[in-house]
Amino acid sequence: MITRYAIFSGSVKPGLDAEMRSFVNEKLTPLWRKFACAEEVRVLFGVEQDADGPNIPLILAITYADHAAMEKGVNSPARHEAKDILPELYDRYFDKMNLWHYVMDRERYTD
């Protein structure tokens, strides 16, 4: 399995954290959950961080069976719809925003 991370780094405008979270949950998360072949969708909101680390208020993690499934997901209509909404997210809620994508092999360990 692999997980594709979208790491949103930047500063949320003062006083807009809760509104940004609602926007993500109401407008983006339903689309992210519709990505083709997505096996698990996790939306993580920053709560605490190292004082000297980058500010990461939002991470999207979508797990796929393999690279072929991920390619179907990133090319699905729902992803294009979500990408069209991102400029509104950035403009309304962030002073500065950077977005990085990482694909990681996923290992699960349970006792």
N, C-alpha and C positions, 0 to 999 in steps of 0.2 A: 504494500500500500504506500501511497505517497500523499503528502499534504502540501497544498499550495497556500502560502501565506501572503496576504496583502497587508503590509505594515504601514499604517498611516501615522506619520511622524509630524509633529507640529504643535501649535498652540491653539487651543480652543479659546474663542473670544470670551472675555470675562463675563460670568453669569449665564453662559449659554450651554453649559455641560448637559443639564437635564434635557433641554430642548434638542440638542444635537443627538442625544441618545434616543429620544422619541422619534426623531426624523429617521435615524438609521433603522430602528426597529419597525417603523411603520412603512417606510418607502423602499429601503434597500434590502433588508433581510428577507422579505417575501420573494424578491427577485433572486437573491443569492441562493435561496433554498430550491429554486426551480432550475438551477444549472444542470444541464444534462449530465448523467452519470455520477453526480455528487452522492457520496455515501454518508457523509457527515458534514454538517455546516456548523461552525462555531463562530460566534461573534463575541469578542472580548473587549471590554471597556477598561481603560486604565484607571487604577485606584491609587496605587502608590508606585514610586519609582526611586531609583538611586538619585541622590541630589546632583551628581555630576554626569548622569546619563542623559540620553536624548528623551524628549517628551514624546511618549507614544500613547495617545488617547484611544486608539482603536486598532484592533487587529481582526482580520477576517481569515479564518482557517477552513479550507474545504478539502476533505479527504476523498481521494479517488482510488480505484483498484490499481491503476497503472497509468503510464503516460498516455496511452491511447484514449483512455477514459477521460483524462484531464483535457486532452485536446478537444474532445467533444464538448466538454464543459465550457472551456474558454471560448469556443466558437458558437455556443448556443445563443438563441435570440434573447434569453433572459439576461445574459451577460452584457449584451449590447444595450439593452434597456437600462441596466444598472449603470453602465459607463456614461450614458447620457444624463443621468441624475447626479453624478459626482461633481460636476462644476457647481451645481446649486449647493451641495453639501459644503464644498470648499468656501464659496463666496459668503454663505450665510453664517457659518460657524467657526471658521478658522482664520487666524491672523496670518499664519504661514503654514503651508502644507507640503509635505513630500510623501510620495507613495513608492514603496519598493515591494517587489514580489520575489519570494523565495520558494523553491520546491525542495522538500525534504523527504527522505525515506522515513517511513514511520515504523517504529518497533513498539509493540505493546508488551508490557510485563505485568502480570498479575500473580498474586500469591494464592 
